[in-house]
Amino acid sequence: MSLGIMFVVLLAALLHATWNFLVKRTDDKHMSMTAVVLGHLPFAVVGLLCSSLPKIDSIPYIIAGAMLHTGYQLFLLYSYRIGDLSQVYPLARGVAPLLVAGISVLLLGVHLSQFELAAIIMIGTGIMSLTLVGRSDGMRNGRVSSFAVITGGFIAAYSLVDGLGAREAGSALGFYSCLSILNGMIFAAIMGIIRPGLIKNVVSQNYCLALCGGAASFTAYALVIWAFTLAPIALVTALRETSIIFALLFGVFGLKERLDLIKICATMITMLGVGMLRFNR
């Protein structure tokens, strides 16, 4: 992977950690998640104005991607309501690159060298090892663990669909802008049913969160989709999941959370995997 693409994806990972940090620190998770998703819309409109429209052959990917993103967002929203999120969420983020790599090689015919596969496994292992931090009660709960794996499945699925769709579309920004608009409409309709009045609350009282979180989230994934068109989806996905390491650092330096040996080892394993990706290509 070239240094330029790696830098862009790491920047996307930092932005992804930023908007997740904004969502996690609010008490009303329905409101904050809705704000971020709706916050995509103005940036998506600008993206459409600044890029060419995606090719018509990419429309099925746009629809499928929007539905998968909505599913992921709803699962993520629900995950904030069940126990031991700090143990479960790293499992979901760590499983995703392993699933993408496996599907890419076994079903899509993508060639990855043994060195690249080892790097992806190392990154996934480093991220998942964060489940060992603190109590592990949540990971003994079969329902919670299954939920984490399903969430990871959504991440893997939308990553593959978006990567293939962006290549088909001929315009990464145009593709993601259309997807974001459709995703925002679907999510807003669901939230309108679940929490009547929530959309009005976001627009009238939480527009700053919507604009800041939406800008970080939209920019982060727009950069990732651009990278999907230039590098193997599995490698980009693995590198993107280092966002959880940035989130860990936000917690340590921003919220004064304790930095223990497990966190240090998990970070070192993950970054070693990142280094392997850089020097392999």
Secondary structure, DSSP 4 states (H G I P E B T S, - for coil): --HHHHHHHHHHHHHHHHHHHHHHTSS-HHHHHHHHHHHHHHHHHHHHHHSPPPPGGGHHHHHHHHHHHHHHHHHHHHHTTSS-HHHHHHHHHHHHHHHHHHHHHHTS-----HHHHHHHHHHHHHHHGGGGSS--HHHH-HHHHHHHHHHHHHHHHHHHHHHHHHHHHS-HHHHHHHHHHHHHHHHHHHHHHHSTTHHHHHHHH-HHHHHHHHHHHHHHHHHHHHHHTTS-HHHHHHHHTTHHHHHHHHHHHHS-----HHHHHHHHHHHHHHHHHHHH-
